[in-house]
Amino acid sequence: MNALRNGFEPPERKSLMDRFVTAAGYDADVFRALYEIVLCLTLPQEVLARPGIKDKVDRVEKGAAGRMPGPDRHQLLRLLSA
């Protein structure tokens, strides 16, 4: 959050769980799988062992997910001052 607040790119997320959480913002199946983990319905290793989940995480990582949608800090400040 500090990096974004100061206009810098946040550090890269490298672990599988970090990438999994990021992919959940872009893929509905991954989101539902993450929700199962958050609600303590299924263990993370069981969810990640399902066919296709890791593939979807990798697919999002390879380009579908870049920056979060919406204005960056400078654009937001400009919008708020208008």
N, CA, C and O atoms as CSV, one atom per row, in Angstrom:
chain,resi,resn,atom,element,x,y,z
A,1,MET,N,N,0.828,-1.186,0.000
A,1,MET,CA,C,0.000,0.000,0.000
A,1,MET,C,C,0.873,1.251,0.000
A,1,MET,O,O,0.544,2.246,-0.646
A,2,ASN,N,N,1.972,1.195,0.719
A,2,ASN,CA,C,2.852,2.358,0.742
A,2,ASN,C,C,3.433,2.642,-0.634
A,2,ASN,O,O,3.561,3.800,-1.033
A,3,ALA,N,N,3.782,1.587,-1.356
A,3,ALA,CA,C,4.332,1.781,-2.702
A,3,ALA,C,C,3.302,2.455,-3.596
A,3,ALA,O,O,3.632,3.406,-4.304
A,4,LEU,N,N,2.074,1.986,-3.579
A,4,LEU,CA,C,1.023,2.589,-4.402
A,4,LEU,C,C,0.735,4.023,-3.982
A,4,LEU,O,O,0.531,4.898,-4.823
A,5,ARG,N,N,0.719,4.253,-2.681
A,5,ARG,CA,C,0.445,5.598,-2.172
A,5,ARG,C,C,1.509,6.591,-2.642
A,5,ARG,O,O,1.214,7.757,-2.903
A,6,ASN,N,N,2.758,6.107,-2.746
A,6,ASN,CA,C,3.856,6.973,-3.140
A,6,ASN,C,C,4.130,6.950,-4.636
A,6,ASN,O,O,5.137,7.492,-5.090
A,7,GLY,N,N,3.233,6.321,-5.411
A,7,GLY,CA,C,3.354,6.342,-6.860
A,7,GLY,C,C,4.293,5.311,-7.438
A,7,GLY,O,O,4.693,5.428,-8.596
A,8,PHE,N,N,4.660,4.295,-6.659
A,8,PHE,CA,C,5.552,3.245,-7.143
A,8,PHE,C,C,4.757,1.972,-7.396
A,8,PHE,O,O,3.659,1.792,-6.868
A,9,GLU,N,N,5.326,1.099,-8.207
A,9,GLU,CA,C,4.721,-0.205,-8.426
A,9,GLU,C,C,4.925,-1.047,-7.173
A,9,GLU,O,O,5.995,-1.003,-6.565
A,10,PRO,N,N,3.917,-1.808,-6.783
A,10,PRO,CA,C,4.098,-2.682,-5.619
A,10,PRO,C,C,5.062,-3.821,-5.953
A,10,PRO,O,O,5.251,-4.158,-7.122
A,11,PRO,N,N,5.670,-4.413,-4.919
A,11,PRO,CA,C,6.580,-5.531,-5.198
A,11,PRO,C,C,5.830,-6.696,-5.837
A,11,PRO,O,O,4.639,-6.896,-5.599
A,12,GLU,N,N,6.552,-7.455,-6.650
A,12,GLU,CA,C,5.929,-8.585,-7.344
A,12,GLU,C,C,5.531,-9.661,-6.364
A,12,GLU,O,O,6.236,-9.937,-5.393
A,13,ARG,N,N,4.391,-10.263,-6.631
A,13,ARG,CA,C,3.943,-11.390,-5.813
A,13,ARG,C,C,4.486,-12.661,-6.443
A,13,ARG,O,O,4.212,-12.948,-7.609
A,14,LYS,N,N,5.251,-13.416,-5.678
A,14,LYS,CA,C,5.939,-14.567,-6.247
A,14,LYS,C,C,5.366,-15.904,-5.807
A,14,LYS,O,O,5.354,-16.846,-6.600
A,15,SER,N,N,4.892,-16.020,-4.572
A,15,SER,CA,C,4.443,-17.334,-4.104
A,15,SER,C,C,3.160,-17.745,-4.824
A,15,SER,O,O,2.441,-16.910,-5.371
A,16,LEU,N,N,2.896,-19.034,-4.810
A,16,LEU,CA,C,1.699,-19.547,-5.469
A,16,LEU,C,C,0.442,-18.965,-4.841
A,16,LEU,O,O,-0.498,-18.619,-5.557
A,17,MET,N,N,0.406,-18.850,-3.523
A,17,MET,CA,C,-0.783,-18.300,-2.868
A,17,MET,C,C,-0.961,-16.816,-3.197
A,17,MET,O,O,-2.091,-16.357,-3.368
A,18,ASP,N,N,0.124,-16.070,-3.285
A,18,ASP,CA,C,0.018,-14.662,-3.689
A,18,ASP,C,C,-0.557,-14.559,-5.094
A,18,ASP,O,O,-1.441,-13.740,-5.350
A,19,ARG,N,N,-0.059,-15.384,-5.999
A,19,ARG,CA,C,-0.551,-15.366,-7.374
A,19,ARG,C,C,-1.994,-15.855,-7.436
A,19,ARG,O,O,-2.781,-15.372,-8.250
A,20,PHE,N,N,-2.343,-16.811,-6.577
A,20,PHE,CA,C,-3.701,-17.345,-6.506
A,20,PHE,C,C,-4.676,-16.249,-6.090
A,20,PHE,O,O,-5.744,-16.107,-6.685
A,21,VAL,N,N,-4.314,-15.480,-5.075
A,21,VAL,CA,C,-5.184,-14.394,-4.601
A,21,VAL,C,C,-5.328,-13.329,-5.683
A,21,VAL,O,O,-6.420,-12.799,-5.888
A,22,THR,N,N,-4.246,-13.015,-6.371
A,22,THR,CA,C,-4.311,-12.033,-7.453
A,22,THR,C,C,-5.213,-12.544,-8.578
A,22,THR,O,O,-6.040,-11.797,-9.099
A,23,ALA,N,N,-5.055,-13.805,-8.948
A,23,ALA,CA,C,-5.863,-14.382,-10.032
A,23,ALA,C,C,-7.341,-14.416,-9.674
A,23,ALA,O,O,-8.189,-14.364,-10.564
A,24,ALA,N,N,-7.663,-14.502,-8.393
A,24,ALA,CA,C,-9.063,-14.531,-7.960
A,24,ALA,C,C,-9.787,-13.241,-8.336
A,24,ALA,O,O,-11.010,-13.234,-8.475
A,25,GLY,N,N,-9.048,-12.164,-8.499
A,25,GLY,CA,C,-9.654,-10.907,-8.911
A,25,GLY,C,C,-9.982,-10.846,-10.387
A,25,GLY,O,O,-10.648,-9.913,-10.836
A,26,TYR,N,N,-9.524,-11.829,-11.152
A,26,TYR,CA,C,-9.701,-11.818,-12.601
A,26,TYR,C,C,-10.425,-13.037,-13.150
A,26,TYR,O,O,-10.897,-13.007,-14.287
A,27,ASP,N,N,-10.523,-14.108,-12.371
A,27,ASP,CA,C,-11.131,-15.342,-12.860
A,27,ASP,C,C,-12.165,-15.824,-11.847
A,27,ASP,O,O,-11.852,-15.995,-10.668
A,28,ALA,N,N,-13.377,-16.040,-12.300
A,28,ALA,CA,C,-14.476,-16.401,-11.396
A,28,ALA,C,C,-14.271,-17.767,-10.751
A,28,ALA,O,O,-14.611,-17.945,-9.582
A,29,ASP,N,N,-13.727,-18.730,-11.480
A,29,ASP,CA,C,-13.498,-20.056,-10.896
A,29,ASP,C,C,-12.452,-19.991,-9.790
A,29,ASP,O,O,-12.596,-20.631,-8.748
A,30,VAL,N,N,-11.407,-19.220,-10.023
A,30,VAL,CA,C,-10.371,-19.063,-8.999
A,30,VAL,C,C,-10.947,-18.306,-7.797
A,30,VAL,O,O,-10.614,-18.616,-6.653
A,31,PHE,N,N,-11.798,-17.328,-8.050
A,31,PHE,CA,C,-12.431,-16.594,-6.948
A,31,PHE,C,C,-13.264,-17.532,-6.079
A,31,PHE,O,O,-13.184,-17.487,-4.852
A,32,ARG,N,N,-14.061,-18.378,-6.722
A,32,ARG,CA,C,-14.888,-19.318,-5.953
A,32,ARG,C,C,-14.019,-20.287,-5.164
A,32,ARG,O,O,-14.352,-20.643,-4.033
A,33,ALA,N,N,-12.913,-20.715,-5.751
A,33,ALA,CA,C,-11.993,-21.611,-5.051
A,33,ALA,C,C,-11.364,-20.903,-3.850
A,33,ALA,O,O,-11.220,-21.498,-2.782
A,34,LEU,N,N,-10.992,-19.645,-4.024
A,34,LEU,CA,C,-10.434,-18.874,-2.915
A,34,LEU,C,C,-11.468,-18.709,-1.811
A,34,LEU,O,O,-11.135,-18.787,-0.628
A,35,TYR,N,N,-12.695,-18.488,-2.184
A,35,TYR,CA,C,-13.773,-18.312,-1.210
A,35,TYR,C,C,-13.947,-19.572,-0.366
A,35,TYR,O,O,-14.227,-19.487,0.830
A,36,GLU,N,N,-13.781,-20.734,-0.981
A,36,GLU,CA,C,-13.856,-21.982,-0.222
A,36,GLU,C,C,-12.777,-22.032,0.854
A,36,GLU,O,O,-13.016,-22.507,1.965
A,37,ILE,N,N,-11.588,-21.537,0.516
A,37,ILE,CA,C,-10.489,-21.515,1.475
A,37,ILE,C,C,-10.789,-20.515,2.588
A,37,ILE,O,O,-10.625,-20.822,3.769
A,38,VAL,N,N,-11.227,-19.326,2.207
A,38,VAL,CA,C,-11.509,-18.267,3.190
A,38,VAL,C,C,-12.605,-18.698,4.164
A,38,VAL,O,O,-12.533,-18.389,5.354
A,39,LEU,N,N,-13.605,-19.402,3.672
A,39,LEU,CA,C,-14.698,-19.861,4.530
A,39,LEU,C,C,-14.375,-21.160,5.264
A,39,LEU,O,O,-15.233,-21.732,5.936
A,40,CYS,N,N,-13.134,-21.620,5.129
A,40,CYS,CA,C,-12.659,-22.844,5.799
A,40,CYS,C,C,-13.470,-24.077,5.408
A,40,CYS,O,O,-13.687,-24.974,6.223
A,41,LEU,N,N,-13.914,-24.109,4.158
A,41,LEU,CA,C,-14.641,-25.273,3.663
A,41,LEU,C,C,-13.694,-26.314,3.065
A,41,LEU,O,O,-13.979,-27.511,3.076
A,42,THR,N,N,-12.560,-25.834,2.542
A,42,THR,CA,C,-11.609,-26.717,1.875
A,42,THR,C,C,-10.199,-26.228,2.173
A,42,THR,O,O,-9.960,-25.023,2.253
A,43,LEU,N,N,-9.277,-27.152,2.335
A,43,LEU,CA,C,-7.880,-26.782,2.580
A,43,LEU,C,C,-7.245,-26.228,1.302
A,43,LEU,O,O,-7.597,-26.654,0.201
A,44,PRO,N,N,-6.314,-25.284,1.441
A,44,PRO,CA,C,-5.679,-24.702,0.251
A,44,PRO,C,C,-5.034,-25.743,-0.661
A,44,PRO,O,O,-5.156,-25.652,-1.882
A,45,GLN,N,N,-4.350,-26.731,-0.081
A,45,GLN,CA,C,-3.686,-27.724,-0.928
A,45,GLN,C,C,-4.684,-28.565,-1.717
A,45,GLN,O,O,-4.369,-29.031,-2.812
A,46,GLU,N,N,-5.881,-28.763,-1.173
A,46,GLU,CA,C,-6.909,-29.501,-1.916
A,46,GLU,C,C,-7.443,-28.672,-3.083
A,46,GLU,O,O,-7.655,-29.192,-4.178
A,47,VAL,N,N,-7.656,-27.392,-2.840
A,47,VAL,CA,C,-8.156,-26.507,-3.903
A,47,VAL,C,C,-7.121,-26.394,-5.020
A,47,VAL,O,O,-7.462,-26.478,-6.200
A,48,LEU,N,N,-5.858,-26.203,-4.644
A,48,LEU,CA,C,-4.811,-26.033,-5.653
A,48,LEU,C,C,-4.517,-27.326,-6.421
A,48,LEU,O,O,-3.935,-27.283,-7.505
A,49,ALA,N,N,-4.914,-28.465,-5.869
A,49,ALA,CA,C,-4.698,-29.737,-6.557
A,49,ALA,C,C,-5.783,-30.040,-7.590
A,49,ALA,O,O,-5.657,-30.991,-8.362
A,50,ARG,N,N,-6.835,-29.244,-7.608
A,50,ARG,CA,C,-7.914,-29.473,-8.577
A,50,ARG,C,C,-7.424,-29.223,-9.999
A,50,ARG,O,O,-6.589,-28.349,-10.232
A,51,PRO,N,N,-7.951,-29.997,-10.950
A,51,PRO,CA,C,-7.552,-29.787,-12.343
A,51,PRO,C,C,-7.936,-28.388,-12.828
A,51,PRO,O,O,-9.072,-27.945,-12.657
A,52,GLY,N,N,-6.985,-27.719,-13.425
A,52,GLY,CA,C,-7.260,-26.432,-14.047
A,52,GLY,C,C,-7.022,-25.215,-13.185
A,52,GLY,O,O,-6.866,-24.118,-13.721
A,53,ILE,N,N,-6.987,-25.357,-11.879
A,53,ILE,CA,C,-6.832,-24.170,-11.024
A,53,ILE,C,C,-5.457,-23.541,-11.218
A,53,ILE,O,O,-5.355,-22.335,-11.441
A,54,LYS,N,N,-4.397,-24.346,-11.136
A,54,LYS,CA,C,-3.047,-23.792,-11.325
A,54,LYS,C,C,-2.879,-23.229,-12.736
A,54,LYS,O,O,-2.189,-22.228,-12.927
A,55,ASP,N,N,-3.502,-23.866,-13.717
A,55,ASP,CA,C,-3.433,-23.357,-15.094
A,55,ASP,C,C,-4.059,-21.975,-15.191
A,55,ASP,O,O,-3.528,-21.091,-15.863
A,56,LYS,N,N,-5.193,-21.792,-14.517
A,56,LYS,CA,C,-5.859,-20.484,-14.550
A,56,LYS,C,C,-5.025,-19.430,-13.827
A,56,LYS,O,O,-4.954,-18.284,-14.269
A,57,VAL,N,N,-4.399,-19.813,-12.726
A,57,VAL,CA,C,-3.523,-18.879,-12.013
A,57,VAL,C,C,-2.367,-18.469,-12.912
A,57,VAL,O,O,-2.036,-17.286,-12.992
A,58,ASP,N,N,-1.749,-19.428,-13.588
A,58,ASP,CA,C,-0.636,-19.121,-14.485
A,58,ASP,C,C,-1.085,-18.267,-15.664
A,58,ASP,O,O,-0.362,-17.363,-16.083
A,59,ARG,N,N,-2.266,-18.543,-16.201
A,59,ARG,CA,C,-2.775,-17.781,-17.339
A,59,ARG,C,C,-2.970,-16.305,-16.960
A,59,ARG,O,O,-2.616,-15.409,-17.727
A,60,VAL,N,N,-3.520,-16.070,-15.805
A,60,VAL,CA,C,-3.727,-14.691,-15.356
A,60,VAL,C,C,-2.382,-14.013,-15.152
A,60,VAL,O,O,-2.208,-12.844,-15.496
A,61,GLU,N,N,-1.434,-14.750,-14.591
A,61,GLU,CA,C,-0.117,-14.174,-14.329
A,61,GLU,C,C,0.610,-13.792,-15.615
A,61,GLU,O,O,1.393,-12.843,-15.624
A,62,LYS,N,N,0.360,-14.516,-16.689
A,62,LYS,CA,C,1.091,-14.278,-17.936
A,62,LYS,C,C,0.557,-13.114,-18.755
A,62,LYS,O,O,0.963,-12.952,-19.906
A,63,GLY,N,N,-0.326,-12.311,-18.217
A,63,GLY,CA,C,-0.703,-11.154,-18.988
A,63,GLY,C,C,-2.109,-10.666,-18.801
A,63,GLY,O,O,-2.379,-9.487,-19.027
A,64,ALA,N,N,-3.010,-11.517,-18.401
A,64,ALA,CA,C,-4.381,-11.045,-18.237
A,64,ALA,C,C,-4.474,-10.033,-17.100
A,64,ALA,O,O,-5.276,-9.101,-17.153
A,65,ALA,N,N,-3.667,-10.220,-16.095
A,65,ALA,CA,C,-3.683,-9.302,-14.948
A,65,ALA,C,C,-2.465,-8.408,-15.021
A,65,ALA,O,O,-1.333,-8.889,-14.981
A,66,GLY,N,N,-2.681,-7.166,-15.123
A,66,GLY,CA,C,-1.602,-6.207,-15.065
A,66,GLY,C,C,-1.808,-5.364,-13.834
A,66,GLY,O,O,-1.548,-5.792,-12.710
A,67,ARG,N,N,-2.260,-4.205,-14.056
A,67,ARG,CA,C,-2.555,-3.311,-12.946
A,67,ARG,C,C,-4.013,-3.459,-12.573
A,67,ARG,O,O,-4.838,-3.903,-13.371
A,68,MET,N,N,-4.310,-3.085,-11.363
A,68,MET,CA,C,-5.699,-3.104,-10.918
A,68,MET,C,C,-6.482,-2.074,-11.718
A,68,MET,O,O,-5.936,-1.026,-12.065
A,69,PRO,N,N,-7.740,-2.345,-12.017
A,69,PRO,CA,C,-8.534,-1.384,-12.778
A,69,PRO,C,C,-8.775,-0.112,-11.982
A,69,PRO,O,O,-8.848,-0.136,-10.753
A,70,GLY,N,N,-8.894,0.979,-12.686
A,70,GLY,CA,C,-9.166,2.251,-12.029
A,70,GLY,C,C,-8.010,3.217,-12.200
A,70,GLY,O,O,-6.967,2.860,-12.748
A,71,PRO,N,N,-8.195,4.427,-11.735
A,71,PRO,CA,C,-7.164,5.450,-11.897
A,71,PRO,C,C,-5.981,5.209,-10.968
A,71,PRO,O,O,-6.126,4.623,-9.895
A,72,ASP,N,N,-4.794,5.675,-11.402
A,72,ASP,CA,C,-3.659,5.628,-10.493
A,72,ASP,C,C,-3.764,6.813,-9.522
A,72,ASP,O,O,-4.713,7.592,-9.606
A,73,ARG,N,N,-2.828,6.951,-8.630
A,73,ARG,CA,C,-2.916,7.985,-7.594
A,73,ARG,C,C,-3.013,9.389,-8.190
A,73,ARG,O,O,-3.839,10.192,-7.757
A,74,HIS,N,N,-2.181,9.682,-9.171
A,74,HIS,CA,C,-2.180,11.021,-9.762
A,74,HIS,C,C,-3.508,11.323,-10.468
A,74,HIS,O,O,-4.038,12.428,-10.350
A,75,GLN,N,N,-4.032,10.358,-11.189
A,75,GLN,CA,C,-5.321,10.540,-11.852
A,75,GLN,C,C,-6.435,10.734,-10.835
A,75,GLN,O,O,-7.331,11.551,-11.048
A,76,LEU,N,N,-6.393,10.000,-9.740
A,76,LEU,CA,C,-7.397,10.122,-8.712
A,76,LEU,C,C,-7.365,11.502,-8.061
A,76,LEU,O,O,-8.409,12.116,-7.839
A,77,LEU,N,N,-6.179,11.978,-7.760
A,77,LEU,CA,C,-6.049,13.321,-7.161
A,77,LEU,C,C,-6.569,14.394,-8.111
A,77,LEU,O,O,-7.224,15.349,-7.693
A,78,ARG,N,N,-6.263,14.220,-9.406
A,78,ARG,CA,C,-6.761,15.178,-10.405
A,78,ARG,C,C,-8.283,15.143,-10.454
A,78,ARG,O,O,-8.928,16.190,-10.522
A,79,LEU,N,N,-8.865,13.930,-10.419
A,79,LEU,CA,C,-10.324,13.810,-10.438
A,79,LEU,C,C,-10.963,14.436,-9.196
A,79,LEU,O,O,-12.007,15.083,-9.284
A,80,LEU,N,N,-10.339,14.240,-8.067
A,80,LEU,CA,C,-10.896,14.780,-6.823
A,80,LEU,C,C,-10.795,16.293,-6.757
A,80,LEU,O,O,-11.618,16.945,-6.115
A,81,SER,N,N,-9.798,16.851,-7.413
A,81,SER,CA,C,-9.640,18.310,-7.365
A,81,SER,C,C,-10.506,19.030,-8.381
A,81,SER,O,O,-10.640,20.252,-8.330
A,82,ALA,N,N,-11.097,18.277,-9.307
A,82,ALA,CA,C,-11.928,18.893,-10.355
A,82,ALA,C,C,-13.265,19.342,-9.827
A,82,ALA,O,O,-14.078,19.878,-10.580
